Each structure stands twice: as structure tokens, then as C-alpha cells.
Amino acid sequence: MADVKLRGLRKSFGAVDVIKGVDIDIADGEFVVFVGPSGCGKSTLLRMIAGLEDITGGTLEIDGVVVNDKQPKDRGIAMVFQSYAIFPHMTVRENVAFGLTINGLAKAEKDAKVAEAARILQMEHLLDRRPSQLSGGQRQRVAIGRAIVRDPKVFLFDEPLSNLDAALRMDMRMEIGKLHQSLDATMVYVTHDQVEAMTLADKIVVLRDGLVMQIGAPMELYHNPANLFVAGFLGAPSMNFITVDVQAIEGDLARVSHPALEPIAVAHKGRDIRAGGKAVLGVRPQYLAPVEGPAGMLHGTVALTERLGSETVVDVTLRDGSKIIAAIGEDRVYPTGAGIGLRFDPAQAHLFAVD
């Protein structure tokens, strides 16, 4: 396996800058996920690593070698695409072995590599079938098997599960996680699905408009988002944001208030937040708990209740008309229009400067 280093990487299409100077270190054997909204540049960045897009500026190293001008076949990578891209007239065995056949590998060695990939992916019983006889998940396994037999330095995955239904996505997500553990391989994975990112990654790279917003372990980004974008992007339902008045700065804390919020002190973490100004208070829906009676930090009325069995999601309209969501970990009934009080631990809240 190998490490991957991106230094000041840029990509332009004519006058349009798509990747605007990206620095990322991917360690040997690490599973790194690029995540972000559509159009943020994550797939373009992956294709630059693969050699499918030219690099406008900066350097790309794989295993200590600058590969900016190397062809994809000379980079030691294997890529699994969103589309399975398997040949319908070939058996699974022939599809998995296709790259090895093109390279003229001896039959005995080729058969051994195909058998090992089939064992890892638990598809020995599928080797003599054709793609038309396979499910979507099985076809994706064939595409992954074709990558495994190449014994690459780096595996690249471009939204490989997006064509599968929800149940299959969960199964294949687990399979890819197991594959990483068994191969101890360097993997770079692109997705817009934050669940895939949170469950698979050793490290997440959050991208927006061709720039890196934050890099870190999944729970580090979840608990300590660097900015409003990361805070709102990771987590489901999304983090609640409330514009508050900053009454005072008291050491590491800022005392804030809002028409629907009793004054509280929240850590400002050195952000540009000043007394007398505005700030954005962020609270995850899961950290809001109902309070009986008039007490509670937040006060509002119930706009909608969604009972999901394991939790109840409540849309709340605050006194100033702004909206928040509470994800309450029990099955409860909250009548529409009823008043509700919600409390939270200020230590679990976040304070951001107003953009």
C-alpha cells in the first residue's frame, strides 16, 4: 500500500476554478472519505488522483513519487466507479480477470488472483454467472473484485453505492468496511452520503466549492465542527442554528440571549464573537430534551410531530418565528400548536461568528 499527498492541488476548466488549492495527507492504510454537496469538486479531486483529469497546479504524490504527469496505469491505483462498468457478455470470472488478461498474466497466476478476490468478497458461487443473473449488489462486488486483483497501491471509490437501494447500500457499506480491514489498504472514497462518510472513514475531508472546509476523524468533525458549513452538513437531522445577541464575553465563554432563549454562557472557542454583536448558536436536534411546564431554555410551539418509533422528531416554531427541530429519543405525542419547552447542555452547543 502507499500514502498519498496533495499539495496546493488546483484544477481549472478554462476560466472556471473547480479545485482551488487543496492540501491533504492520506496515510498508508488509511480510509479517507471526500464528502460534500453536489458540485463541490469531490469527484473531480478523485479523478485527479486517478489520472483521469489533468492537474492545473500543485503536486500529487503516491508512495513518495510525484505522479502529476504519469498515466493512470502507471500510478498504482484501481478505481471503482458509480456505474458497475462490467461486460454483459462475460462471466463474473472473465470480468474480474479482464485487466489481468489484457496484461498477459499467466493463467495459473490469474486464476489464483481471481479465486482470492472471490473468497474475500464471498462470491465464489457467482464466478460462472453472467451480469444479467446478478443483483445490483453482486454486480458492484464484481467491480470491486476487478480492482482487488490488480493489487493496487491505492483503491479509489467514486460513489459506488449510489445506484443501490437502501438495504443493499447498508449491506455493501459493511462489506467495504470489512474489505478495508482485511486488506489493510489505502482507500479514498467519494460520497455525498454523510452516513457512509461517518461509518466508513478513518478521516473525513469536507469540501465546499473546491476548498477544504475541515479534515478530521468522523466524531471529531461531529463534535467540533470548524465552521457553520461543516456543522450543518454533518448530522441528521441537521444542526439547529439560532441567531443570538452577544451580551458579554466572560473569559472563554460568551453570554448570549434570544427572544425564545433564556440567557446562557457558551464557549466561543476563540472565534470572532464580540459583546454587543450577533452570533449563531448551534444545537444538534438530538441534544434537545423536552421540559414539562413553563421552565426550559428554549420556548416555542409544536408545528409538526413525526413519530418514528425509536425517536420522535418535533418541528418547533420559536417565539420569533424561527424554526428548530428536536429529535427526542422516545415515542411521544406532541399536539400541533401546543407550547413546548426544550433544554440542552450549553457545553454541547456551538457558537459561530455571523458570516
Buried (B, 14 or more C-beta within 10 A) or exposed (E): BBBBBBBEBBBBEEEEBBBBBBEBBBBBBBBBBBBBEEEBBBBBBBBBBBBBBEBBBBEBBBBEEEBBEBEBEEBBBBBBBBBBEBEEEBBBBBBBBBBBEEEEBEEEEBBEBBBBBBEBBEBEEBBEBBBEEBEBBBBBBBBBBBBBBBBBBBBBBBBBBBBBEEEBBBEBBEBBBEBBEEBEBBBBBBBBBBEBBBBBBBBBBBBBBBBBBBBBEBEBBBEBBBBBBBBBBBBEBBBBBBEBBBBEBEEEBBBBBBEBBEEBBBBBEEBEBEEEEEBBBBBBBBBBBBBEEEEBBBBBBBBEBEEEEEBBBBBBBBEEEBEBBBBBEEEEEBEEEEEBBBBBEBEBBBBBBEE
